[in-house]
Amino acid sequence: MRLKSVWAKAVAAALVAMVGLLGGSAAGAHEQTPSTPLVRYLGTIKSIQGNKLVLSTDEGADVTAVVVEGARMLRVEPGERDLSHAVPLELSDLAAGDRIRIRGRNAPDGKSVYALEVIAIKHLDIQAKQERERADWQKRGIGGLVKAVDPATNTLTLTVSAMGATHAVTIHTTRSTILRRYAPGSVQFDDAKPAPMDEIKPGDQLRARGERSADGTDFMAEEIVSGTFRNIAGTISSIDPETGRLVVMDVLTGKPATVEISAKSQLRKMPAEMAMMLAARMKNTSAGGAEGGKAAGGAPPPRSEEHGGASGAEGHAGSAPGGPPRGARGDFQQLVNRLPQAKLADFAKGEAVILVGTGNARSDGVTAITLLGGVEPLLRAGPRGSQSFSLSPWTIGGNQGAEGGDSNP
């Protein structure tokens, strides 16, 4: 995945935590002026030439660092909170994309910094850890809509959907459960912040990672991410590719919704054959077909033995936040994620669309996370039935075909 992922923040936290553990200083001529205060920078290596490197800091500015002779250089693994497992690092081991924390003194000209200490986390190590995390979210994840929140018992009730059928799962939390929440107007997991349970509201979309009970009705959460998202189905009443804005007449509310397209928004178009196939499936389920009949009988959706857990259009159980859903019933988002990217200019006034977005600075609008065109057969099959094919907000951060594009917690 094209990543400025949440691991950047995790790495930042790890490196900052080491600051107090870096006893001593590197030997070098540039440390001989105690009146010059030490400075610290944290970021990603942009380029390297000899003993000079350009660091793209987390604050946004670029810093040129000169690694002095005898500088203390160590490599740590992602997630490490101290230097007990750090190993020596050579300057030649560094590469563009590595995350580093440097400590040193500003040069007299103020245009560079003499790096006396370099603590690095290799970008390949970060990617490997992301892959492990992604696989774990796929294997032990569950998702859906929040039905109820009970802070007194530290539980939430989650409604998991699968092609029109739903079942409830009780999510249990403990003091060690990590709770995060998407920021309003953001389409990046990077912006998710720690948040207490009382910020989670009925109707929110939620993803959890942990252990599921044998009967599938209870889930012990190790980590939770939630957010308030809006699913809209309707036709485009106006579109302006230059400003990146369109207005969609929501068939469910009968009201127009102003939709803004950001650089992070995912735009896709569904082939007519695929849309007709899904519309036919939706009609069969609504009519009480084999899948619908099982759901009506109260049995939970079947689990995928390979990935564990049921998947659904809104619940996406078994999918990573940002990854495609897994399991027998979670194929809609998989199909969407595999579609090629489109441009706003590919959409036209009067076209039927389905989208998921998050509230923005405009009180009447949303910022699109995913916008899907070519869905007229789904809307013709029944406006409310199209909710069975609601898009997941967990594709935030990129696209799986290229965060998978998912940004993993």
NORSULMO-V944520 format. One record per pair of residues at least 12 apart in sequence whose ideal C-beta (glycine too) atoms are under 10 Angstrom apart, sorted by the first residue. I is the first residue (numbers start at 1). J is the second residue. If there is no record, write none. Layout:
# NORSULMO-V944520
I_J + I_J
This chain:
# NORSULMO-V944520
1_127 + 1_130 + 1_131 + 1_134 + 1_322 + 1_323 + 1_397 + 1_398 + 1_399 + 1_400 + 1_401 + 1_402 + 1_403 + 1_404 + 1_405 + 1_406 + 1_407 + 1_408 + 2_397 + 2_398 + 2_399 + 2_402 + 2_403 + 2_404 + 2_405 + 3_97 + 3_123 + 3_126 + 3_127 + 3_130 + 3_190 + 3_397 + 3_398 + 3_403 + 3_404 + 3_405 + 3_406 + 3_407 + 3_408 + 4_44 + 4_188 + 4_189 + 4_190 + 4_397 + 4_398 + 4_403 + 4_407 + 5_126 + 5_127 + 5_130 + 5_133 + 5_188 + 5_189 + 5_190 + 5_322 + 5_397 + 5_398 + 5_403 + 5_405 + 5_406 + 5_407 + 5_408 + 5_409 + 6_130 + 6_133 + 6_180 + 6_188 + 6_189 + 6_190 + 6_191 + 6_192 + 6_225 + 6_321 + 6_322 + 6_397 + 6_403 + 6_406 + 6_407 + 6_408 + 6_409 + 7_78 + 7_79 + 7_99 + 7_121 + 7_123 + 7_125 + 7_126 + 7_127 + 7_129 + 7_130 + 7_133 + 7_190 + 7_407 + 7_408 + 7_409 + 8_42 + 8_43 + 8_44 + 8_58 + 8_99 + 8_126 + 8_190 + 8_407 + 9_58 + 9_189 + 9_190 + 9_191 + 9_192 + 10_78 + 10_79 + 10_99 + 10_121 + 10_126 + 10_129 + 10_130 + 10_133 + 10_408 + 10_409 + 11_42 + 11_44 + 11_58 + 11_76 + 11_78 + 11_79 + 11_80 + 11_99 + 11_100 + 11_101 + 11_121 + 11_123 + 11_125 + 11_126 + 11_129 + 12_42 + 12_43 + 12_58 + 12_99 + 12_101 + 12_121 + 13_42 + 13_79 + 13_81 + 14_76 + 14_77 + 14_78 + 14_79 + 14_80 + 14_81 + 14_82 + 14_99 + 14_101 + 14_119 + 14_121 + 15_40 + 15_42 + 15_43 + 15_58 + 15_76 + 15_80 + 15_81 + 15_99 + 15_100 + 15_101 + 15_102 + 15_119 + 15_120 + 15_121 + 16_40 + 16_42 + 16_101 + 17_80 + 17_81 + 17_82 + 18_74 + 18_76 + 18_80 + 18_81 + 18_82 + 18_83 + 18_86 + 18_101 + 18_117 + 18_119 + 19_40 + 19_42 + 19_101 + 19_103 + 19_117 + 19_119 + 20_82 + 21_81 + 21_82 + 21_83 + 21_84 + 21_86 + 21_119 + 22_40 + 22_72 + 22_74 + 22_83 + 22_101 + 22_103 + 22_116 + 22_117 + 22_119 + 23_83 + 24_72 + 24_116 + 24_117 + 25_38 + 25_70 + 25_71 + 25_72 + 25_103 + 25_104 + 25_116 + 25_117 + 26_67 + 26_68 + 26_69 + 26_70 + 26_71 + 26_72 + 26_73 + 26_103 + 26_104 + 26_114 + 26_115 + 26_116 + 26_117 + 26_118 + 27_68 + 27_69 + 27_70 + 27_71 + 27_72 + 27_116 + 28_67 + 28_68 + 28_69 + 28_70 + 28_71 + 28_72 + 28_104 + 28_105 + 28_114 + 28_115 + 28_116 + 29_68 + 29_69 + 29_70 + 29_114 + 30_66 + 30_68 + 30_69 + 30_70 + 30_71 + 30_104 + 30_105 + 30_106 + 30_107 + 30_113 + 30_114 + 30_115 + 30_116 + 31_68 + 31_70 + 31_71 + 31_104 + 31_105 + 31_114 + 31_116 + 32_105 + 33_105 + 33_108 + 34_105 + 35_105 + 36_104 + 36_105 + 36_106 + 36_107 + 36_108 + 36_114 + 37_105 + 37_106 + 38_103 + 38_104 + 38_105 + 38_106 + 38_113 + 38_116 + 38_117 + 39_63 + 39_102 + 39_103 + 39_104 + 39_105 + 39_106 + 39_113 + 39_114 + 39_115 + 40_101 + 40_102 + 40_103 + 40_104 + 40_113 + 40_117 + 41_55 + 41_56 + 41_57 + 41_58 + 41_59 + 41_61 + 41_63 + 41_65 + 41_100 + 41_101 + 41_102 + 41_103 + 41_104 + 41_113 + 41_115 + 42_55 + 42_57 + 42_58 + 42_59 + 42_99 + 42_100 + 42_101 + 42_102 + 42_119 + 43_55 + 43_56 + 43_57 + 43_58 + 43_59 + 43_60 + 43_61 + 43_62 + 43_63 + 43_99 + 43_100 + 43_101 + 43_102 + 44_56 + 44_57 + 44_58 + 44_96 + 44_97 + 44_98 + 44_99 + 44_100 + 44_121 + 44_123 + 44_126 + 45_65 + 45_94 + 45_95 + 45_96 + 45_97 + 45_98 + 45_99 + 45_100 + 45_118 + 45_120 + 45_123 + 46_62 + 46_63 + 46_64 + 46_96 + 46_97 + 47_62 + 47_64 + 47_96 + 48_65 + 48_67 + 48_91 + 48_92 + 48_94 + 48_95 + 48_96 + 48_98 + 49_64 + 50_66 + 50_67 + 50_91 + 51_65 + 51_66 + 51_67 + 51_68 + 51_69 + 51_71 + 51_91 + 51_115 + 52_64 + 52_65 + 52_66 + 52_67 + 52_112 + 52_115 + 53_65 + 53_66 + 53_67 + 53_91 + 53_94 + 53_96 + 53_98 + 53_100 + 53_102 + 53_115 + 53_118 + 54_96 + 54_112 + 55_98 + 55_99 + 55_100 + 55_101 + 55_102 + 55_113 + 55_115 + 55_118 + 56_96 + 57_102 + 58_99 + 63_102 + 63_106 + 63_111 + 63_112 + 63_113 + 63_115 + 64_107 + 64_111 + 64_112 + 64_113 + 65_100 + 65_102 + 65_104 + 65_107 + 65_112 + 65_113 + 65_114 + 65_115 + 65_118 + 66_104 + 66_107 + 66_112 + 66_113 + 66_114 + 66_115 + 67_91 + 67_94 + 67_102 + 67_104 + 67_114 + 67_115 + 67_116 + 67_117 + 67_118 + 68_104 + 68_105 + 68_114 + 68_115 + 68_116 + 68_117 + 70_116 + 71_91 + 71_102 + 71_103 + 71_104 + 71_114 + 71_115 + 71_116 + 71_117 + 71_118 + 72_88 + 72_89 + 72_103 + 72_115 + 72_116 + 72_117 + 72_118 + 72_119 + 73_86 + 73_88 + 73_89 + 73_90 + 73_91 + 73_93 + 73_94 + 73_100 + 73_102 + 73_115 + 73_117 + 73_118 + 73_119 + 73_120 + 74_86 + 74_87 + 74_88 + 74_89 + 74_101 + 74_117 + 74_118 + 74_119 + 74_120 + 75_87 + 75_88 + 75_89 + 75_90 + 75_93 + 75_94 + 75_98 + 75_100 + 75_118 + 75_119 + 75_120 + 75_121 + 75_122 + 75_125 + 76_89 + 76_99 + 76_101 + 76_119 + 76_120 + 76_121 + 76_122 + 76_125 + 77_121 + 77_122 + 77_125 + 77_126 + 77_128 + 77_129 + 78_99 + 78_121 + 78_122 + 78_123 + 78_125 + 78_126 + 78_127 + 78_128 + 78_129 + 78_130 + 78_132 + 78_133 + 79_121 + 79_125 + 79_126 + 79_129 + 80_119 + 80_121 + 83_119 + 86_119 + 86_120 + 89_118 + 89_119 + 89_120 + 89_122 + 91_115 + 91_118 + 93_120 + 93_122 + 94_118 + 94_120 + 94_122 + 95_120 + 95_122 + 95_123 + 95_124 + 96_123 + 97_122 + 97_123 + 97_124 + 97_126 + 97_127 + 98_118 + 98_120 + 98_121 + 98_122 + 98_123 + 98_124 + 98_125 + 98_126 + 99_119 + 99_120 + 99_121 + 99_122 + 99_123 + 99_125 + 99_126 + 100_115 + 100_117 + 100_118 + 100_119 + 100_120 + 100_121 + 100_122 + 101_115 + 101_117 + 101_118 + 101_119 + 101_120 + 101_121 + 102_114 + 102_115 + 102_116 + 102_117 + 102_118 + 102_119 + 102_120 + 103_115 + 103_116 + 103_117 + 103_118 + 103_119 + 104_116 + 104_117 + 104_118 + 129_408 + 130_320 + 130_403 + 130_404 + 130_406 + 130_407 + 130_408 + 131_404 + 131_408 + 132_408 + 133_209 + 133_223 + 133_320 + 133_321 + 133_406 + 133_408 + 133_409 + 134_319 + 134_320 + 134_321 + 134_322 + 134_323 + 134_400 + 134_403 + 134_404 + 134_406 + 134_407 + 134_408 + 134_409 + 135_307 + 135_320 + 135_323 + 135_408 + 136_209 + 136_222 + 136_223 + 136_320 + 136_408 + 137_207 + 137_208 + 137_209 + 137_223 + 137_225 + 137_318 + 137_319 + 137_320 + 137_321 + 137_322 + 137_323 + 137_326 + 137_394 + 137_406 + 137_408 + 137_409 + 138_209 + 138_304 + 138_306 + 138_307 + 138_308 + 138_309 + 138_311 + 138_318 + 138_319 + 138_320 + 138_323 + 138_324 + 138_325 + 138_326 + 138_327 + 138_404 + 138_406 + 139_209 + 139_304 + 139_306 + 139_307 + 139_308 + 139_309 + 139_318 + 139_320 + 139_326 + 140_208 + 140_209 + 140_210 + 140_211 + 140_212 + 140_219 + 140_222 + 140_223 + 140_307 + 140_308 + 140_309 + 140_318 + 141_207 + 141_208 + 141_209 + 141_210 + 141_212 + 141_219 + 141_223 + 141_307 + 141_308 + 141_309 + 141_311 + 141_316 + 141_317 + 141_318 + 141_319 + 141_320 + 141_321 + 141_323 + 141_325 + 141_326 + 141_394 + 141_409 + 142_158 + 142_160 + 142_169 + 142_171 + 142_206 + 142_207 + 142_208 + 142_209 + 142_210 + 142_212 + 142_216 + 142_219 + 142_221 + 142_308 + 142_309 + 142_310 + 142_311 + 142_312 + 142_315 + 142_316 + 142_317 + 142_318 + 142_319 + 143_158 + 143_160 + 143_161 + 143_169 + 143_205 + 143_206 + 143_207 + 143_208 + 143_209 + 143_225 + 143_226 + 143_309 + 143_311 + 143_312 + 143_314 + 143_315 + 143_316 + 143_317 + 143_318 + 143_319 + 143_320 + 143_321 + 143_325 + 143_330 + 143_392 + 143_393 + 143_394 + 144_157 + 144_158 + 144_159 + 144_160 + 144_161 + 144_162 + 144_166 + 144_167 + 144_168 + 144_169 + 144_171 + 144_205 + 144_206 + 144_207 + 144_208 + 144_310 + 144_312 + 144_314 + 144_315 + 144_316 + 144_317 + 145_157 + 145_158 + 145_159 + 145_160 + 145_161 + 145_166 + 145_202 + 145_203 + 145_204 + 145_205 + 145_206 + 145_229 + 145_312 + 145_314 + 145_315 + 145_390 + 146_158 + 146_159 + 146_171 + 146_200 + 146_201 + 146_202 + 146_203 + 146_204 + 146_205 + 146_206 + 146_226 + 146_228 + 147_159 + 147_160 + 147_166 + 147_168 + 147_169 + 147_170 + 147_202 + 147_203 + 147_204 + 148_168 + 148_170 + 148_202 + 149_171 + 149_197 + 149_198 + 149_199 + 149_200 + 149_201 + 149_202 + 149_204 + 149_206 + 149_226 + 150_170 + 150_197 + 151_173 + 151_196 + 151_197 + 151_198 + 151_200 + 153_170 + 153_172 + 153_173 + 154_171 + 154_172 + 154_173 + 154_174 + 154_175 + 154_177 + 154_197 + 154_221 + 155_170 + 155_171 + 155_172 + 155_173 + 155_197 + 155_218 + 155_219 + 155_221 + 156_169 + 156_170 + 156_171 + 156_172 + 156_173 + 156_197 + 156_200 + 156_202 + 156_204 + 156_206 + 156_208 + 156_219 + 156_221 + 156_224 + 156_226 + 157_169 + 157_170 + 157_171 + 157_202 + 158_170 + 158_171 + 158_204 + 158_205 + 158_206 + 158_207 + 158_208 + 158_219 + 158_221 + 158_315 + 158_317 + 159_202 + 159_203 + 159_206 + 159_312 + 159_314 + 159_315 + 160_216 + 160_219 + 160_300 + 160_301 + 160_309 + 160_310 + 160_311 + 160_312 + 160_314 + 160_315 + 160_316 + 160_317 + 161_295 + 161_301 + 161_310 + 161_311 + 161_312 + 161_313 + 161_314 + 161_315 + 161_316 + 161_317 + 161_329 + 161_330 + 161_387 + 161_388 + 161_390 + 162_285 + 162_291 + 162_295 + 162_300 + 162_301 + 162_302 + 162_310 + 162_311 + 162_312 + 162_313 + 162_314 + 162_315 + 162_316 + 162_317 + 162_325 + 162_327 + 162_328 + 162_329 + 162_330 + 162_332 + 162_388 + 163_278 + 163_281 + 163_282 + 163_284 + 163_285 + 163_286 + 163_289 + 163_291 + 163_292 + 163_295 + 163_301 + 163_311 + 163_312 + 163_313 + 163_328 + 163_329 + 163_330 + 163_331 + 163_332 + 163_388 + 163_389 + 164_281 + 164_282 + 164_284 + 164_285 + 164_286 + 164_288 + 164_289 + 164_291 + 164_292 + 164_295 + 164_312 + 164_313 + 164_329 + 164_385 + 164_387 + 164_388 + 164_389 + 165_285 + 165_291 + 165_292 + 165_293 + 165_294 + 165_295 + 165_296 + 165_297 + 165_298 + 165_299 + 165_300 + 165_301 + 165_310 + 165_312 + 165_329 + 165_388 + 166_295 + 166_300 + 166_301 + 166_312 + 166_314 + 166_315 + 167_216 + 167_217 + 167_295 + 167_298 + 167_299 + 167_300 + 167_301 + 167_310 + 167_312 + 167_315 + 168_217 + 168_300 + 169_208 + 169_212 + 169_213 + 169_216 + 169_217 + 169_218 + 169_219 + 169_300 + 169_309 + 169_310 + 169_315 + 169_317 + 170_213 + 170_217 + 170_218 + 170_219 + 170_220 + 171_200 + 171_206 + 171_208 + 171_210 + 171_218 + 171_219 + 171_220 + 171_221 + 171_224 + 172_208 + 172_210 + 172_211 + 172_213 + 172_218 + 172_219 + 172_220 + 172_221 + 173_197 + 173_208 + 173_210 + 173_219 + 173_220 + 173_221 + 173_222 + 173_223 + 173_224 + 174_210 + 174_220 + 174_221 + 174_222 + 176_221 + 176_222 + 176_223 + 177_197 + 177_208 + 177_209 + 177_210 + 177_220 + 177_221 + 177_222 + 177_223 + 177_224 + 178_194 + 178_209 + 178_221 + 178_222 + 178_223 + 178_224 + 178_225 + 178_409 + 179_192 + 179_193 + 179_194 + 179_195 + 179_196 + 179_197 + 179_199 + 179_200 + 179_208 + 179_221 + 179_223 + 179_224 + 179_225 + 179_226 + 180_192 + 180_193 + 180_194 + 180_195 + 180_207 + 180_223 + 180_224 + 180_225 + 180_226 + 180_227 + 180_321 + 180_409 + 181_193 + 181_194 + 181_195 + 181_196 + 181_199 + 181_200 + 181_204 + 181_206 + 181_224 + 181_225 + 181_226 + 181_227 + 181_228 + 182_195 + 182_204 + 182_205 + 182_225 + 182_226 + 182_227 + 182_228 + 182_229 + 182_321 + 182_358 + 182_369 + 182_393 + 182_396 + 183_195 + 183_227 + 183_358 + 184_227 + 184_228 + 184_358 + 184_359 + 184_360 + 184_361 + 184_367 + 185_260 + 185_262 + 185_357 + 185_358 + 185_359 + 185_360 + 185_361 + 185_362 + 185_365 + 185_366 + 185_367 + 186_227 + 186_262 + 186_264 + 186_358 + 186_359 + 186_360 + 186_367 + 186_369 + 186_396 + 187_229 + 187_262 + 187_263 + 187_264 + 187_265 + 187_266 + 187_356 + 187_357 + 187_358 + 187_360 + 187_367 + 187_368 + 187_369 + 187_370 + 187_393 + 187_395 + 187_396 + 187_397 + 188_262 + 188_264 + 188_322 + 188_369 + 188_396 + 188_397 + 188_398 + 188_403 + 188_407 + 189_225 + 189_227 + 189_321 + 189_322 + 189_393 + 189_394 + 189_396 + 189_397 + 189_403 + 189_406 + 189_407 + 189_408 + 189_409 + 190_396 + 190_397 + 190_403 + 190_407 + 191_396 + 191_407 + 192_225 + 192_226 + 192_227 + 192_321 + 192_396 + 192_407 + 192_409 + 195_224 + 195_225 + 195_226 + 195_227 + 197_224 + 197_226 + 199_226 + 199_228 + 200_224 + 200_226 + 200_227 + 200_228 + 201_226 + 201_228 + 203_228 + 203_229 + 203_230 + 204_226 + 204_227 + 204_228 + 204_229 + 205_225 + 205_226 + 205_227 + 205_228 + 205_229 + 205_230 + 205_231 + 205_314 + 205_315 + 205_316 + 205_356 + 205_390 + 205_392 + 205_393 + 205_394 + 206_221 + 206_224 + 206_225 + 206_226 + 206_227 + 206_315 + 207_221 + 207_223 + 207_224 + 207_225 + 207_226 + 207_227 + 207_315 + 207_316 + 207_317 + 207_319 + 207_320 + 207_321 + 207_322 + 207_392 + 207_393 + 207_394 + 207_409 + 208_220 + 208_221 + 208_222 + 208_223 + 208_224 + 208_225 + 208_226 + 208_317 + 208_321 + 209_221 + 209_222 + 209_223 + 209_224 + 209_225 + 209_320 + 209_321 + 209_408 + 209_409 + 210_222 + 210_223 + 210_224 + 211_308 + 212_303 + 212_308 + 212_309 + 212_310 + 212_317 + 212_318 + 215_300 + 216_299 + 216_300 + 216_301 + 216_303 + 216_309 + 216_310 + 216_317 + 217_300 + 219_309 + 219_317 + 223_321 + 223_409 + 224_409 + 225_321 + 225_322 + 225_393 + 225_394 + 225_407 + 225_408 + 225_409 + 227_321 + 227_358 + 227_359 + 227_369 + 227_393 + 227_394 + 227_396 + 228_358 + 228_359 + 228_393 + 229_356 + 229_357 + 229_358 + 229_359 + 229_366 + 229_369 + 229_390 + 229_391 + 229_392 + 229_393 + 229_394 + 229_396 + 230_250 + 230_257 + 230_259 + 230_355 + 230_356 + 230_357 + 230_358 + 230_359 + 230_365 + 230_366 + 230_367 + 230_368 + 230_369 + 230_393 + 231_250 + 231_252 + 231_313 + 231_314 + 231_354 + 231_355 + 231_356 + 231_357 + 231_366 + 231_370 + 231_386 + 231_387 + 231_389 + 231_390 + 231_391 + 231_392 + 231_393 + 232_248 + 232_249 + 232_250 + 232_251 + 232_252 + 232_253 + 232_255 + 232_257 + 232_259 + 232_353 + 232_354 + 232_355 + 232_356 + 232_357 + 232_366 + 232_368 + 232_371 + 232_390 + 232_391 + 233_248 + 233_250 + 233_251 + 233_252 + 233_253 + 233_352 + 233_353 + 233_354 + 233_355 + 233_372 + 233_375 + 233_378 + 233_379 + 233_383 + 233_384 + 233_385 + 233_386 + 233_387 + 233_389 + 233_390 + 233_391 + 234_247 + 234_248 + 234_249 + 234_250 + 234_251 + 234_252 + 234_253 + 234_254 + 234_255 + 234_256 + 234_257 + 234_352 + 234_353 + 234_354 + 234_355 + 234_375 + 234_379 + 234_383 + 234_386 + 235_247 + 235_248 + 235_249 + 235_250 + 235_251 + 235_349 + 235_350 + 235_351 + 235_352 + 235_353 + 235_376 + 235_379 + 236_248 + 236_249 + 236_259 + 236_347 + 236_348 + 236_349 + 236_350 + 236_351 + 236_352 + 236_353 + 236_371 + 236_373 + 237_249 + 237_256 + 237_257 + 237_349 + 237_350 + 238_256 + 238_258 + 238_349 + 239_259 + 239_261 + 239_344 + 239_345 + 239_347 + 239_348 + 239_349 + 239_350 + 239_351 + 240_261 + 240_344 + 241_261 + 241_343 + 241_344 + 241_345 + 241_346 + 241_347 + 242_344 + 242_345 + 243_260 + 243_261 + 243_344 + 244_259 + 244_260 + 244_261 + 244_262 + 244_263 + 244_265 + 244_344 + 244_367 + 244_368 + 245_258 + 245_259 + 245_260 + 245_261 + 245_344 + 245_362 + 245_365 + 245_368 + 246_258 + 246_259 + 246_260 + 246_261 + 246_344 + 246_347 + 246_349 + 246_351 + 246_353 + 246_355 + 246_368 + 246_371 + 247_259 + 247_349 + 247_364 + 247_365 + 248_351 + 248_352 + 248_353 + 248_354 + 248_355 + 248_357 + 248_366 + 248_368 + 248_371 + 250_355 + 250_383 + 251_352 + 251_379 + 251_382 + 251_383 + 251_384 + 251_386 + 252_383 + 252_384 + 252_386 + 252_387 + 254_383 + 255_364 + 256_364 + 256_365 + 257_355 + 257_357 + 257_364 + 257_365 + 257_366 + 258_360 + 258_362 + 258_363 + 258_364 + 258_365 + 258_366 + 259_353 + 259_355 + 259_357 + 259_360 + 259_362 + 259_365 + 259_366 + 259_367 + 259_368 + 259_371 + 260_357 + 260_360 + 260_361 + 260_362 + 260_365 + 260_366 + 260_367 + 260_368 + 261_343 + 261_344 + 261_347 + 261_355 + 261_357 + 261_367 + 261_368 + 261_371 + 262_357 + 262_360 + 262_367 + 262_368 + 262_369 + 264_367 + 264_368 + 264_369 + 264_395 + 264_396 + 264_397 + 264_398 + 264_403 + 264_405 + 265_344 + 265_355 + 265_357 + 265_367 + 265_368 + 265_369 + 265_370 + 265_371 + 265_396 + 266_336 + 266_337 + 266_339 + 266_341 + 266_342 + 266_355 + 266_356 + 266_368 + 266_369 + 266_370 + 266_371 + 266_372 + 266_391 + 266_395 + 266_396 + 266_397 + 266_398 + 266_399 + 266_405 + 267_339 + 267_340 + 267_341 + 267_342 + 267_343 + 267_344 + 267_345 + 267_346 + 267_347 + 267_353 + 267_355 + 267_368 + 267_370 + 267_371 + 267_372 + 267_373 + 268_335 + 268_336 + 268_337 + 268_338 + 268_339 + 268_340 + 268_341 + 268_342 + 268_346 + 268_370 + 268_371 + 268_372 + 268_373 + 268_374 + 268_391 + 268_395 + 268_399 + 269_339 + 269_340 + 269_341 + 269_342 + 269_343 + 269_346 + 269_347 + 269_351 + 269_353 + 269_371 + 269_372 + 269_373 + 269_374 + 269_375 + 270_335 + 270_336 + 270_339 + 270_342 + 270_352 + 270_353 + 270_354 + 270_372 + 270_373 + 270_374 + 270_375 + 270_376 + 270_377 + 270_378 + 270_389 + 271_335 + 271_339 + 271_374 + 272_374 + 272_376 + 272_377 + 273_377 + 274_332 + 274_335 + 274_336 + 274_339 + 274_374 + 274_375 + 274_377 + 275_352 + 275_372 + 275_373 + 275_374 + 275_375 + 275_376 + 275_377 + 275_378 + 275_379 + 275_380 + 275_381 + 275_389 + 276_376 + 276_377 + 276_378 + 276_380 + 276_381 + 277_335 + 277_377 + 278_331 + 278_332 + 278_335 + 278_375 + 278_377 + 278_378 + 278_381 + 278_386 + 278_388 + 278_389 + 279_375 + 279_376 + 279_377 + 279_378 + 279_379 + 279_380 + 279_381 + 279_382 + 279_385 + 279_386 + 279_389 + 280_377 + 280_381 + 281_331 + 281_332 + 281_381 + 281_388 + 281_389 + 282_313 + 282_332 + 282_377 + 282_378 + 282_381 + 282_382 + 282_385 + 282_386 + 282_387 + 282_388 + 282_389 + 283_381 + 283_382 + 283_385 + 285_329 + 285_385 + 285_388 + 286_381 + 286_382 + 286_384 + 286_385 + 286_388 + 291_328 + 291_329 + 295_329 + 300_317 + 301_315 + 301_317 + 301_327 + 301_328 + 301_329 + 301_330 + 302_327 + 302_328 + 302_329 + 303_317 + 303_318 + 303_327 + 303_328 + 304_317 + 304_318 + 304_325 + 304_326 + 304_327 + 304_328 + 304_329 + 304_330 + 305_327 + 305_328 + 306_318 + 306_326 + 306_327 + 307_319 + 307_325 + 307_326 + 307_327 + 307_328 + 307_330 + 308_326 + 308_327 + 309_325 + 309_326 + 309_327 + 309_330 + 310_325 + 310_326 + 310_327 + 310_328 + 310_329 + 310_330 + 311_324 + 311_325 + 311_326 + 311_327 + 311_328 + 311_329 + 311_330 + 311_331 + 311_332 + 311_333 + 311_334 + 312_325 + 312_327 + 312_329 + 312_330 + 312_332 + 312_333 + 312_388 + 312_390 + 312_392 + 313_325 + 313_329 + 313_330 + 313_331 + 313_332 + 313_333 + 313_336 + 313_386 + 313_387 + 313_388 + 313_389 + 313_390 + 313_391 + 313_392 + 314_332 + 314_333 + 314_356 + 314_387 + 314_388 + 314_389 + 314_390 + 314_391 + 314_392 + 314_393 + 315_327 + 315_329 + 315_330 + 315_390 + 315_392 + 316_330 + 316_332 + 316_333 + 316_334 + 316_390 + 316_391 + 316_392 + 316_393 + 316_394 + 316_395 + 317_329 + 317_330 + 318_330 + 319_333 + 319_334 + 319_337 + 319_392 + 319_394 + 319_395 + 319_400 + 319_406 + 320_394 + 320_400 + 320_403 + 320_404 + 320_406 + 320_407 + 320_408 + 320_409 + 321_392 + 321_393 + 321_394 + 321_395 + 321_396 + 321_397 + 321_403 + 321_406 + 321_407 + 321_408 + 321_409 + 322_337 + 322_392 + 322_393 + 322_394 + 322_395 + 322_396 + 322_397 + 322_398 + 322_399 + 322_400 + 322_403 + 322_404 + 322_405 + 322_406 + 322_407 + 322_408 + 322_409 + 323_337 + 323_392 + 323_394 + 323_395 + 323_400 + 323_403 + 323_404 + 323_405 + 323_406 + 323_407 + 323_408 + 324_336 + 324_337 + 324_338 + 324_392 + 324_394 + 324_395 + 324_399 + 324_400 + 324_401 + 324_404 + 324_406 + 325_337 + 325_392 + 325_394 + 330_392 + 332_378 + 332_388 + 332_389 + 332_390 + 332_391 + 332_392 + 333_370 + 333_389 + 333_390 + 333_391 + 333_392 + 333_394 + 333_395 + 333_400 + 334_400 + 335_372 + 335_389 + 336_354 + 336_370 + 336_372 + 336_389 + 336_391 + 336_392 + 336_395 + 336_399 + 336_400 + 337_370 + 337_391 + 337_392 + 337_395 + 337_399 + 337_400 + 337_401 + 337_404 + 337_405 + 337_406 + 338_399 + 338_400 + 338_401 + 339_372 + 339_373 + 339_374 + 339_399 + 339_401 + 340_399 + 340_401 + 341_399 + 341_401 + 341_402 + 342_371 + 342_372 + 342_373 + 342_374 + 344_368 + 344_371 + 346_373 + 346_374 + 347_371 + 347_373 + 347_374 + 348_373 + 350_376 + 351_373 + 351_374 + 351_375 + 351_376 + 352_372 + 352_373 + 352_374 + 352_375 + 352_376 + 352_377 + 352_378 + 352_379 + 352_380 + 352_386 + 353_368 + 353_371 + 353_372 + 353_373 + 353_374 + 353_375 + 353_376 + 353_379 + 354_370 + 354_371 + 354_372 + 354_373 + 354_374 + 354_375 + 354_378 + 354_379 + 354_386 + 354_387 + 354_389 + 354_390 + 354_391 + 355_368 + 355_369 + 355_370 + 355_371 + 355_372 + 355_373 + 355_375 + 355_390 + 355_391 + 356_368 + 356_369 + 356_370 + 356_371 + 356_372 + 356_390 + 356_391 + 356_392 + 356_393 + 356_394 + 356_395 + 356_396 + 357_369 + 357_370 + 357_371 + 357_391 + 357_393 + 358_393 + 358_396 + 368_391 + 369_391 + 369_392 + 369_393 + 369_394 + 369_395 + 369_396 + 369_397 + 370_391 + 370_392 + 370_393 + 370_394 + 370_395 + 370_396 + 370_399 + 371_391 + 372_389 + 372_391 + 375_389 + 394_406 + 394_407 + 394_408 + 395_407
